[in-house]
Amino acid sequence: MQPRNNCERLARHITAFLAKGIRPDPEVRHFIDSTFAHPSGHELETILKDPDNCEKDALLELIFFPGQDLQIDLEDLIEKGHFQQDEEVVVLGLLMKQNPQASLYYPEGGPPFQVAIPGHAARQFISRLNIHKQISRRVLEAIRKNLPPDLQAPVKVMIRNARFACRDSKAAFLEAFMGGMPFMRDDFLQHLEFVLHFLETSPDGIPLEESLAHQKQHHQKNIMRAEQFERQRKNRNVETMIMQGIRILHFDPRDDMQKIAMIDTVSIAMYGKTL
């Protein structure tokens, strides 16, 4: 398929998906309620169609945020399209030529109302699809070989949305993770989310196995500090501790224990040992 055809097909898919209707997720609903004082469906429609409302642009960009269901639906097309970054502009232009409209379903029910998608919201929408991000072939092959078909597209979308380039040592890490982690685990996606965050935040120049071990040590130290804090707290109140210069902890040791368990699971799957 030629690049222009890929762009046209992607624009058509996006237009068709939006026409089916959008239901604001809880975070968007919270923004609507807190910003516009719990508007009714009719009031929300008035806000979105008011050219003089200075807050509607931010709301439109939140409403037209590509959800995982759309990304999963588009993943095969995006993967095979091999889009370049400058093709985002092409897709945007093709999309806007169709004068896209979305049916917006208000959370409290009632009939949907039509909302035109402005250029600035469409631009952000296309950008957030990450169509130009290429997933390493070795990672794609590891996904194909090791994961069941119904899990493959969601995993690719999570990797595509991650904020790091999927190549070199990080691609090798993901490849080993896909091969070592049993897909039948109920918490596979939770472990993948942890691994992607780890790869996003790992400093350059340090081997990833070493970086993972350092992260485990960090969580272990947090737990030790929490235990020490609890011992101190038994003998004095928080106000006294603050006056004495004792630092009040702002983390949850239960989260650290959960992270350590994940690191152990991942390291056993990949390296055959705990770190």
N, C-alpha and C positions, 0 to 999 in steps of 0.2 A: 504494500500500500504506500502511495506517495505521501510525502510530508503534508502537503496541502489537504489531501483526503483525510489524513489522520486528524488534523486540526478541525476540519469540518465535522467529522464524525463525533469528535469529543464535544464540540459546541452543541450539536444536536442532542446528544445524550444529556448534557447539563440542562438544556432548555426543557426537554421532556420530563426530567426528574423534578425540576422546580414547578412545572405545571401541575404535577400530581398533588402538590401541597406541602407546606412546611408547618410543623408544630414546634413552637419554641421550647427548648429544653429548660430544665429547672433554673439554670444559671441565668439564662436570658429572661425568664419570667421574673426572677428576683430583681434583675436590673430594671425591668419595666415597672414593677410594683414600687420599688424604692425611688425611682426617678420621677415617675408620673402618677404616684399616689393611687395605685390599684385601679387603673382605668378599666372600663368595660370594653367589650369588643368594639362597639361603635366609637368610643372615645379614642381607642388605640388607632383605629382606621383614620380618624380625623387628624391625629398627631402625625401619622406617617405620610399623610397627603398634604400637610401644611408646609408650603414652601418657606415660610418665615420661622419655623421652629428650629432653633439652633442645636437642639439635642437629638434630632431625628436621625442625623447622619451616622452618629455612633451606634444608635439602635439598629439601623438598617444593616450595618456591617456585622453586628452581632447576630441578627436574624438570618442573614445570608452567609452563615459560616458553615462550610461543608462538613457535615456529620460523617461518622464512620460508615453508616449505611450507604451513603452516596459514594464514598471513597472505595468501599468494597465493590460496589457495582461498577465503578470505573477502572478498577485496578488492572484488569486484563488488558483493556484498551490502552491505558497509560504505559504499562510495561512494554507492550509490543510496539507502541508508537515511537519510542526512543526520542522523545521530544527534547529539543534544545531550549535554553533559557529564553532566547529571543522569540520563540514560538508562543510564549505566553501572550505576547501582544497580538499575535495572529488569532489565537483562540478568542481573546477578548473582543477583537474587532468583529469576528464572525458571530459571536454571541450577541453583541449589541445590535447587529444588523437585524436580528430576529425580534427585536423589541421584547425581550423576555418578560414574562409576567409570572408571578408566583401566587398561588392560592394560600393565604395565611389562615391557619386554623387557630382560633383563640383557645387557650387551655380550658376555659370554663364552658366550652361548647358553643353551639350556635353555628350558623352557616359561615363558611370562609368568605373572606373578601380578597379582591385582587390587589396586588401591590406591584407596581413597576419597579424593576431593578435598576437603580441608577448606576452610572459608569463607575463611580468610586467604590461602590459596594461590589460590583462585578469584578473590578480589578483585584480587590482583596480576596474575593472568592477564588479566582483563578490562581492567585499567588499561593494560597493556602493548600491547594491540591498538590503542590510540589511535583508538577508533571515533569520537570526537567531533571529531577534527582534520579540518578541511575543506581540501582541496586546491583551489587557485585554479582557477576555470573556464578561464582562459586557459592555465594549465599543462596541465590535462586535455585541452584541445583540441589543444595543441601535441604532446602525447604521442600522441593519436589520429591526427593528421595525419602525423607524422614517424617513428614507430616501428612495427616489425612487430608483429602481434598477440601473438606469444609473448613479447615483451619488455615489453609495456605493464604488465601486472600487477606483475612484479618491480620495475619502475621506480616505480610508484605506492607500493608498499610501502616502498621505500627513502625516498621523500619523506615518507610518513606517519610513518616512524620518526625522521625528522630532528628535531633539537631547535630548531626555529625556526618561526615562523608563516609559512605559505606565502601571502604577500600583498605588495602594493605593489612596491617595487623588487626584492625577492628573487624574487617571482613573475615579474616581467619578465625578470630574469636567467635564471631557469630556462627560461622560454619561448624566449628567444633561444638558449640552450644546446641545447634540443631541436631547434630549427630549423637550427642551424648545424653541429652535430656529426653526421657521417655515421653512421647506426646500424649500418652494416656493419662498423665497426671492431670488432675482437675485444676491445679493451679499453674499450669504451664504458662498461660498468658501473663499471670502475675509475676512469674520468674522472668519472663521475657521483658516485661516492663522494667523490672529491677536492672536487668542486664543493659538495656538501652540507656537508662539513666546513668549507670556506671560508665558506659562508653562515652557518653556525652561529657561527663565531668572528669574523666581521667586525664591527668596532666600529660602533655607530650614528653617524649624522651624517656619514659619509665616503662619497662615491660609490663604488659597488662596483668600477668600472673602476680608480679610483685605489687602492682597497684591494688589488686584485689586483696592481697594479704594485708597491705597497709590499711585498707578500709575496714577489714575485720578487726584489726588492732584498735582502730579509732573507736569502733562500737564497743569493744571490750573495755576500753578506758572510760567511756561514758557510763557504762554499767558500774564500774568501780567507783567513779565519782558520785553516782547516785546512791550507792550503798554508804559511802562516807557521809554524804549529806544527810541521809536518814538517821545515821548514828548521832550526828551533831544536833539534828532537829529534836531528838528525844529529850535533850537536856536544856533546850532554850527555845524561845519562840522566834518566829521569822523576823520580827522587828529588831530583836536583840542581835540576831545574826547579821542583819544588814548594817547595824551600827558598828559591829565588830569587823566589818569589811569582808564577811563571808559571802561569796558569790552565790546567788540564788539560781538554781538550775532551771533551764527553760527547754528541756527535752524530756522525752518519755522513754525510760529504759526498756519498756516493753517493745517499743519500736526497734530499739537497738538489738534486742534479743531475736526479734523476727528477722532483721537484716542479717544477723550472724547465721541463723538457720538457713537463709537463702544462699548466703555465700558458701556455706558448707555443702549444700545440695549441688550448687553449680560447680564448685571445685571438684567434688567427687565425680560428677558426671564428665567433666572435661579433663581432669588430671589424675583421676583415680585416687585422690587423697584429699584430706582437708588441709587448709593452708595455715 
